[in-house]
Amino acid sequence: MFRNALLALGLAGCGLGCAAGLPNSSEEAVMPPPLQWSDVASLALPAAGRRIVYGDGDLQFGELRLPAASDATVPVVLLIHGGCWLSDFDYRHATNLAAALVDEGYAVWTPEYRRVGDPGGGWPGTFTDVAAAADALRGLAQDYPLDLRRVVAVGHSAGGQLALWLAAREALPRDSEIRGEGPLPLAGVVSLAGITDMAAYSVGEPGSCNSAVVPLMGGTPDAVPRRYAETSPLSLLPRSAPQWLVQGARDSIVPPASAATYVKAAMAAGIPAQLVVVPQSGHFELVVPGSVAWSAVREAIAAAFRNSAAR
């Protein structure tokens, strides 16, 4: 199903491989409209996972979900929710994806974190929270059967930016406000409509997530250039973790071209990278199990773990 849903790009330098396709006018005419935030927000939520704190703040907690009991340790999805880095959107909208991934056999750690509008959110708290939540997996592995050799960060939208950033965190300068001590190594990253260039995105069309970038960073790219250099995935290449970028061709929030630009740059830097474009998908299908994008999302995550097992 996954292969049939995608069209081969046929471009040189696809690295791990890439698949894409843009809908033509006749296809678009019969497609239903892309999902909107209201569609995601109206979905019934699954049963909650184990709520575990990773810090002292009210928003420094996460939910851990485990597959059926096993004698062996299990691979871990570090699932980072999106929502424009804003306090208006919390982790709960990603829990249907978390529950579906548990059914695929993964342990899933879904952290909450401070966001713009929360006390301490924005720079640097948003980034230090996500870093602390990732590193907290070391402690969780003492109590739960987690395989820390196989941790794949999966993030949607703003969470995709954070997932890609986590993969490069170890390379940040030692005096960085957001690096932290001993960053947890990642086996791979799957970015679902992730924002890859913070500076460029900050000056995009107003009225979407673009307008949240400057409040998140505490200034414009000209005013605080080091902050953008330390958080923008495109600026942080190269990095070691293989990457899969899944993008909806009908995404009106994160331009599909930005993912293609990033993957091209990653491959030029020698980073294993793959671009998957789902022709029928907009922005929100990527976080909804059973949508037109679900097969592509599921396969990208499975491929990341297969790759980690082969390394």
C-alpha positions in Angstrom: 0.0 0.0 0.0 2.8 2.4 0.9 4.6 2.0 -2.4 1.4 2.3 -4.4 0.6 5.5 -2.6 3.7 7.3 -3.7 5.3 8.2 -7.0 9.0 7.9 -7.6 10.8 11.2 -7.9 13.4 9.9 -10.3 15.9 12.5 -9.1 19.6 11.8 -8.6 20.9 11.7 -5.0 17.9 10.3 -3.1 20.2 9.0 -0.4 18.2 6.4 1.5 15.6 6.7 -1.3 12.7 9.1 -1.8 9.2 9.1 -3.1 6.9 11.9 -4.0 4.3 13.2 -6.3 2.1 16.3 -6.6 -1.5 16.0 -7.5 -2.5 17.0 -11.0 -5.6 19.0 -11.6 -7.8 16.0 -12.3 -6.7 14.2 -9.2 -7.1 17.3 -7.1 -10.7 17.8 -8.4 -11.8 14.5 -6.8 -9.8 14.7 -3.6 -11.6 15.6 -0.4 -10.3 18.7 1.3 -7.3 18.3 3.6 -7.9 17.7 7.3 -8.0 20.9 9.4 -7.0 21.4 13.1 -10.7 21.1 14.1 -10.8 17.6 12.6 -7.8 16.6 14.8 -9.2 18.3 17.9 -12.5 16.6 17.6 -11.1 13.0 17.6 -11.8 10.9 20.7 -8.7 10.4 22.8 -7.2 7.0 23.7 -6.7 5.9 27.3 -3.9 7.8 28.9 -0.4 6.3 29.2 1.7 6.2 32.4 2.2 9.8 33.5 5.8 10.4 34.5 7.5 13.6 35.5 11.0 14.5 34.1 11.3 17.9 36.0 9.8 20.0 38.7 7.6 22.2 36.5 3.9 21.6 36.0 4.4 21.0 32.3 7.6 18.8 32.7 5.9 15.4 32.4 5.2 12.9 29.7 3.1 9.8 29.0 4.8 6.4 28.5 3.0 3.7 26.6 4.3 0.2 26.3 3.3 -2.7 24.0 2.2 -6.0 25.3 4.5 -7.7 27.8 7.7 -9.0 26.4 10.8 -10.7 27.7 13.0 -8.4 25.6 13.5 -4.7 25.6 11.6 -2.8 23.0 12.5 0.1 20.6 11.4 3.5 21.6 9.6 6.3 19.7 10.2 9.7 21.3 7.0 11.4 20.0 7.2 15.2 20.1 3.9 17.0 19.4 3.5 20.1 17.4 1.3 23.1 17.6 3.4 26.1 16.5 5.3 25.9 19.8 2.3 27.6 21.4 0.6 26.9 24.7 -2.8 26.7 22.9 -1.9 23.2 21.6 -0.9 20.5 24.1 0.4 16.9 23.8 -3.0 15.3 23.8 -3.7 15.7 20.1 -0.7 13.4 19.4 -1.9 10.6 21.7 -3.9 8.8 19.0 -0.7 8.5 17.0 1.1 7.4 20.2 -1.5 4.6 20.8 -1.3 3.5 17.2 2.5 3.2 17.3 2.2 1.1 20.5 0.1 -1.3 18.5 3.0 -1.5 16.0 5.2 -2.8 18.8 7.0 0.3 20.0 7.3 1.9 23.4 6.2 5.5 23.0 7.3 8.4 25.2 5.2 11.6 24.6 6.5 14.5 26.5 4.8 17.7 27.3 7.0 20.8 27.4 6.7 24.6 28.1 5.6 26.6 25.0 5.1 30.2 24.1 2.4 31.5 26.4 3.5 29.3 29.3 5.7 30.6 32.2 9.2 29.8 31.1 8.2 28.9 27.6 10.0 30.0 24.5 13.7 30.6 24.6 15.3 28.7 26.3 12.7 26.8 28.2 11.0 25.1 25.3 14.3 23.6 24.1 15.7 22.7 27.5 12.4 20.9 28.4 12.5 18.8 25.2 16.2 18.0 25.8 15.5 17.0 29.4 12.5 14.8 28.3 14.7 13.0 25.8 17.5 12.5 28.3 15.0 11.3 30.9 14.7 8.0 28.9 17.9 6.9 30.6 16.1 6.9 33.9 12.9 5.4 32.5 15.0 2.5 31.1 15.9 1.5 34.6 12.2 0.8 35.4 10.8 -0.2 32.0 12.1 -2.5 29.2 13.3 0.2 26.8 16.1 -0.3 24.3 18.1 2.9 24.4 20.1 1.7 21.4 17.0 2.1 19.3 15.4 5.5 20.0 13.8 7.2 17.1 12.6 10.8 17.5 9.3 11.4 15.6 7.9 14.9 15.6 5.0 16.7 13.8 5.2 20.3 12.5 7.0 22.3 15.3 7.6 19.0 16.9 9.4 17.9 13.7 11.7 20.9 14.1 12.4 19.8 17.7 13.0 16.2 16.7 15.5 17.2 14.0 17.2 19.6 16.5 17.5 16.8 19.1 19.6 14.8 16.6 22.1 17.6 16.3 22.1 18.8 20.0 25.3 17.0 20.8 27.2 19.1 18.3 26.1 22.4 19.8 28.8 24.4 21.6 29.5 23.4 25.2 28.4 26.9 26.3 25.1 26.7 24.6 22.1 27.5 26.8 20.1 24.6 25.3 22.6 21.8 24.7 22.4 20.1 28.1 24.8 17.5 29.5 25.3 14.2 27.8 22.6 14.3 25.0 20.9 11.0 24.4 22.0 9.5 21.0 19.2 8.9 18.5 19.1 6.0 16.1 17.1 8.1 13.6 14.6 10.9 13.1 11.2 11.0 11.4 10.0 14.5 10.7 6.3 14.8 9.9 5.9 18.2 8.1 8.7 19.5 10.3 10.0 23.1 10.0 13.5 22.9 8.8 14.7 26.5 8.4 13.7 28.7 11.3 15.0 32.0 9.9 13.2 31.5 6.5 10.1 30.3 8.2 10.0 33.3 10.5 9.4 35.6 7.5 6.9 33.5 5.7 3.2 34.3 5.2 1.8 35.8 8.4 -1.1 34.1 10.2 0.2 30.6 10.5 3.0 29.1 12.6 5.3 31.6 11.0 4.2 34.3 13.5 5.2 32.1 16.5 8.9 31.9 15.5 10.0 35.3 16.7 8.2 35.0 20.1 9.7 31.5 20.5 13.2 32.7 19.8 12.9 36.0 21.7 13.9 38.0 18.6 14.3 38.1 14.9 17.1 36.3 13.0 19.1 39.6 12.9 18.6 40.3 16.6 19.5 36.9 18.0 21.4 35.1 15.2 23.1 32.5 17.5 19.7 31.3 18.7 18.6 30.6 15.1 21.9 29.0 14.3 21.5 26.6 17.3 17.9 25.5 16.6 17.4 25.6 12.8 17.8 22.0 11.5 19.2 23.4 8.2 21.9 25.4 10.0 22.9 22.4 12.1 23.9 20.0 9.2 25.7 17.8 9.2 24.5 15.4 11.9 24.8 11.6 12.3 21.3 10.3 12.7 19.6 9.1 9.5 16.5 11.1 8.7 13.1 10.5 7.1 11.0 13.6 6.2 7.4 12.9 5.4 5.5 15.7 3.9 2.0 16.3 2.6 1.9 17.7 -0.9 -1.2 19.8 0.0 0.3 21.2 3.2 -0.6 24.9 3.5 1.3 25.4 6.8 4.7 24.0 6.1 5.7 24.4 2.4 6.5 21.0 0.8 9.5 22.6 -1.0 11.2 23.3 2.4 11.5 19.6 3.1 12.9 18.9 -0.4 15.5 21.7 0.1 16.5 20.3 3.5 16.9 16.7 2.2 19.0 17.9 -0.7 21.3 19.8 1.8 21.4 16.8 4.1 22.5 14.5 1.4 25.1 17.0 0.2 26.5 17.0 3.8 26.7 13.2 3.7 23.7 12.6 6.0 21.5 9.6 5.1 18.1 11.2 4.4 14.9 10.4 2.7 12.0 12.5 1.5 8.5 11.0 1.2 5.7 13.2 -0.2 2.1 12.0 0.2 0.2 13.5 -2.7 -3.3 13.4 -1.1 -2.2 14.7 2.3 -2.3 18.1 3.9 -0.6 19.1 7.2 -2.7 17.2 9.7 -3.2 13.8 8.1 0.4 13.0 9.2 -0.7 12.8 12.8 -3.9 10.9 12.3 -3.8 7.1 12.2 -5.9 5.7 9.4 -5.6 8.8 7.2 -4.3 8.8 3.7 -0.8 9.5 5.1 -0.8 6.7 7.8 0.9 4.1 5.6 3.7 6.5 4.7 4.1 7.5 8.3 4.1 3.9 9.6 6.6 2.8 6.9 9.0 5.7 7.5 9.1 4.9 11.2 9.5 1.2 10.5 12.3 2.0 8.1 14.1 4.1 10.7 14.1 1.2 13.1 15.2 -1.3 10.4 18.0 0.9 9.6 19.0 1.2 13.3 19.0 -2.6 13.6 21.4 -2.9 10.6 23.9 -0.4 11.9 
